[in-house]
Amino acid sequence: MTETVARHDVVIVGAGPAGMTAAVYAGRALRSTLVIEKGIPGGQLNETDRIENWPGFAEPVSAPELMTALRSQAERLGAEIVQDEALRIEPGRRIHRVVTSRHPIEARAVILAPGSRPRELSAEGSARLKGRGVSYCATCDGFFFQGKRVVVVGAGDSGLMEALFLTRFADSVAIVVRHPEEDPRAIRASGLLRRRAESHPKIRFLWNREVAEVVGDRSVTAVRLRRLDDREIEEVPTDGIFVSVGHMPQTEFLRSSVPLDSDGYIVTDSRLRTSIPGIFAAGDARIDAHRYAQAVIAAGEGATASLEAEQYLAE
Ligand SMILES: Cc1cc2nc3c(=O)[nH]c(=O)nc-3n(C[C@H](O)[C@H](O)[C@H](O)COP(=O)(O)OP(=O)(O)OC[C@H]3O[C@@H](n4cnc5c(N)ncnc54)[C@H](O)[C@@H]3O)c2cc1C
């Protein structure tokens, strides 16, 4: 029996800000456009209630509402958004195949926008209090901690950058570090960032400790830390915990087909082209994204990838 395979000009994997903006551009170019989304369209922004750094809104806007509007815009311009999961990509010379959990789809151009997830804290209470004091994005949530006490977990470049950023809002910022102060592995950030953090009057380091439990009923009230020398538990009162222990791009399904870097990010050139002609990438799953994982940047990359795909198709 022959398999019926749907064919589209542009197939986009992921309906976050990157994928849906790519769909707006592809739709406006009158390309038959399919967006495959395994969860709820909107991506990571569905996990936060308000966004106030998306351009064009004087007041904070509901992030899920913003994403619903972006979805409607893409659909009005002709894109079709389906709930399905891309399981793998089979690159071809002129036609690529996207194998999904339902059926294979053929595409003349593919835009990969599967995003990433922050690596989560495994300590007890952290999942329950996520969004209620446990945050994975200081740029996004720091504003809500004006005059409060916060704890940062992670002492890499991004952890120290988050801590320094949070000093604009919070009264005190404590950084939890897994190693003793004299251990060369203690801080994995650049020397300059370390110097800035160490000399900042609002920042203090809690060396040689790990998070044992996040405490709070409706929101975070304290964190229990385990001292790694004597295994004693101490409770530190806090209003918020910012976790910065890395990101994980959602690119497992691309491992055998598309070049990824050693951390799993999709490798592209500056025009967002992968090394496979006709396959592009945008947003938080793309190499370099971990520097500034922001919705407006992902959307901008979605637009760029779509314009590049259009140029590729026109050629
Ligand atoms: C709690 C929180 C608050 C934030 N607040 C802000 C903020 O205030 N301002 C800001 O600018 N940024 C904020 N961000 C960051 C912002 O959400 C991200 O930078 C942005 O969403 C990245 O967009 P993206 O389209 O690349 O990826 P994502 O938003 O991650 O979307 C990717 C989509 O692809 C789907 N997908 C993945 N793999 C597959 C597959 N195999 N098949 C089908 N679908 C797949 C996922 O389900 C997801 O919906 C926040 C992030 C979080 C977690």
The ligand as an SDF file (V2000), in Angstrom:
LIG
                    3D

 53 58  0  0  0  0  0  0  0  0999 V2000
    9.2330   31.1420   33.1080 C   0  0  0  0  0  0  0  0  0  0  0  0
    9.8280   31.8730   31.9220 C   0  0  0  0  0  0  0  0  0  0  0  0
    9.6400   33.2280   31.8240 C   0  0  0  0  0  0  0  0  0  0  0  0
   10.1620   33.9230   30.7230 C   0  0  0  0  0  0  0  0  0  0  0  0
    9.9480   35.2710   30.6330 N   0  0  0  0  0  0  0  0  0  0  0  0
   10.4590   35.9590   29.5800 C   0  0  0  0  0  0  0  0  0  0  0  0
   10.2610   37.3590   29.4620 C   0  0  0  0  0  0  0  0  0  0  0  0
    9.6500   37.9920   30.3330 O   0  0  0  0  0  0  0  0  0  0  0  0
   10.7840   37.9750   28.3790 N   0  0  0  0  0  0  0  0  0  0  0  0
   11.4870   37.3120   27.4120 C   0  0  0  0  0  0  0  0  0  0  0  0
   11.8960   37.9260   26.4360 O   0  0  0  0  0  0  0  0  0  0  0  0
   11.7120   35.9940   27.5010 N   0  0  0  0  0  0  0  0  0  0  0  0
   11.2300   35.3060   28.5750 C   0  0  0  0  0  0  0  0  0  0  0  0
   11.4750   33.9650   28.6990 N   0  0  0  0  0  0  0  0  0  0  0  0
   12.3170   33.3070   27.6750 C   0  0  0  0  0  0  0  0  0  0  0  0
   11.4830   33.0250   26.4040 C   0  0  0  0  0  0  0  0  0  0  0  0
   10.2930   32.3650   26.7550 O   0  0  0  0  0  0  0  0  0  0  0  0
   12.2910   32.1770   25.4280 C   0  0  0  0  0  0  0  0  0  0  0  0
   13.5120   32.8280   25.1220 O   0  0  0  0  0  0  0  0  0  0  0  0
   11.5090   31.9540   24.1320 C   0  0  0  0  0  0  0  0  0  0  0  0
   10.2540   31.3700   24.4000 O   0  0  0  0  0  0  0  0  0  0  0  0
   12.2790   31.0850   23.1470 C   0  0  0  0  0  0  0  0  0  0  0  0
   11.4640   30.9000   22.0280 O   0  0  0  0  0  0  0  0  0  0  0  0
   11.6380   29.6560   21.0520 P   0  0  0  0  0  0  0  0  0  0  0  0
   10.5400   29.7840   20.0590 O   0  0  0  0  0  0  0  0  0  0  0  0
   13.0300   29.5700   20.5770 O   0  0  0  0  0  0  0  0  0  0  0  0
   11.4400   28.3630   21.9520 O   0  0  0  0  0  0  0  0  0  0  0  0
   10.2670   27.8800   22.9270 P   0  0  0  0  0  0  0  0  0  0  0  0
    9.4950   29.0060   23.4880 O   0  0  0  0  0  0  0  0  0  0  0  0
   10.9500   26.9360   23.8560 O   0  0  0  0  0  0  0  0  0  0  0  0
    9.2970   27.0620   21.9580 O   0  0  0  0  0  0  0  0  0  0  0  0
    9.7120   25.8690   21.3740 C   0  0  0  0  0  0  0  0  0  0  0  0
    8.4810   25.0150   21.1120 C   0  0  0  0  0  0  0  0  0  0  0  0
    8.8850   23.8870   20.3550 O   0  0  0  0  0  0  0  0  0  0  0  0
    8.1540   22.7680   20.7940 C   0  0  0  0  0  0  0  0  0  0  0  0
    8.9010   21.5550   20.4510 N   0  0  0  0  0  0  0  0  0  0  0  0
   10.1130   21.1660   20.9250 C   0  0  0  0  0  0  0  0  0  0  0  0
   10.4990   20.0120   20.3670 N   0  0  0  0  0  0  0  0  0  0  0  0
    9.5010   19.6470   19.5120 C   0  0  0  0  0  0  0  0  0  0  0  0
    9.3150   18.5280   18.6590 C   0  0  0  0  0  0  0  0  0  0  0  0
   10.2220   17.5400   18.5330 N   0  0  0  0  0  0  0  0  0  0  0  0
    8.1670   18.4680   17.9300 N   0  0  0  0  0  0  0  0  0  0  0  0
    7.2100   19.4500   18.0180 C   0  0  0  0  0  0  0  0  0  0  0  0
    7.3520   20.5230   18.8490 N   0  0  0  0  0  0  0  0  0  0  0  0
    8.4840   20.6230   19.5630 C   0  0  0  0  0  0  0  0  0  0  0  0
    8.0350   22.9780   22.2890 C   0  0  0  0  0  0  0  0  0  0  0  0
    6.9280   22.2440   22.8250 O   0  0  0  0  0  0  0  0  0  0  0  0
    7.8290   24.4900   22.3830 C   0  0  0  0  0  0  0  0  0  0  0  0
    6.4690   24.8450   22.4010 O   0  0  0  0  0  0  0  0  0  0  0  0
   10.9370   33.2410   29.7490 C   0  0  0  0  0  0  0  0  0  0  0  0
   11.1370   31.8590   29.8620 C   0  0  0  0  0  0  0  0  0  0  0  0
   10.5790   31.1650   30.9460 C   0  0  0  0  0  0  0  0  0  0  0  0
   10.7840   29.6670   31.0540 C   0  0  0  0  0  0  0  0  0  0  0  0
  1  2  1  0
  2  3  1  0
  2 52  2  0
  3  4  2  0
  4  5  1  0
  4 50  1  0
  5  6  2  0
  6  7  1  0
  6 13  1  0
  7  8  2  0
  7  9  1  0
  9 10  1  0
 10 11  2  0
 10 12  1  0
 12 13  2  0
 13 14  1  0
 14 15  1  0
 14 50  1  0
 15 16  1  0
 16 17  1  0
 16 18  1  0
 18 19  1  0
 18 20  1  0
 20 21  1  0
 20 22  1  0
 22 23  1  0
 23 24  1  0
 24 25  2  0
 24 26  1  0
 24 27  1  0
 27 28  1  0
 28 29  2  0
 28 30  1  0
 28 31  1  0
 31 32  1  0
 32 33  1  0
 33 34  1  0
 33 48  1  0
 34 35  1  0
 35 36  1  0
 35 46  1  0
 36 37  1  0
 36 45  1  0
 37 38  2  0
 38 39  1  0
 39 40  1  0
 39 45  2  0
 40 41  1  0
 40 42  2  0
 42 43  1  0
 43 44  2  0
 44 45  1  0
 46 47  1  0
 46 48  1  0
 48 49  1  0
 50 51  2  0
 51 52  1  0
 52 53  1  0
M  END
$$$$
